Amino acid sequence: MSRGLGQIQKAILRIGLEKSDSGQGKIGVLARDILIDHYGFPFIRSPKALGRGKMVFRKADIGQKRYASATVTVCQCFNRLIKRGLAERLDRGNGFKLSHDGIKLAKMIG
């Protein structure tokens, strides 16, 4: 069933499962979650943002080309998971949540 899933897609499923298991499933998985958890990109919280604070990636530390490549890869992986029926786009269009099949598969690949 997980045939054809890449390493990043599997990581995205695991992160989505962690969020749903921790009661954060309503929030969904955002690209920034993958950039932080899978890629380990450094970030700062913007002092200008209200509330929780907006995360700003330190592109100078990451490298512009590496950052751009990772964001495109994550977007493509999101779209592939949605196309396979393993995830559903959030209403606001900024990320996704795992579908029932996505949760089952994420548990299998652990």
Sequence and secondary structure as in RCSB ss.txt:
>XXXX:A:sequence
MSRGLGQIQKAILRIGLEKSDSGQGKIGVLARDILIDHYGFPFIRSPKALGRGKMVFRKADIGQKRYASATVTVC
QCFNRLIKRGLAERLDRGNGFKLSHDGIKLAKMIG
>XXXX:A:secstr
  TT  HHHHHHHHHHHHHHHTT TTT B HHHHHHHTT   EEE TTS TT  EEE HHHH HHHHHHHHHHHH
HHHHHHHHTTSEEE TTSSSEEE HHHHHHHHHH 
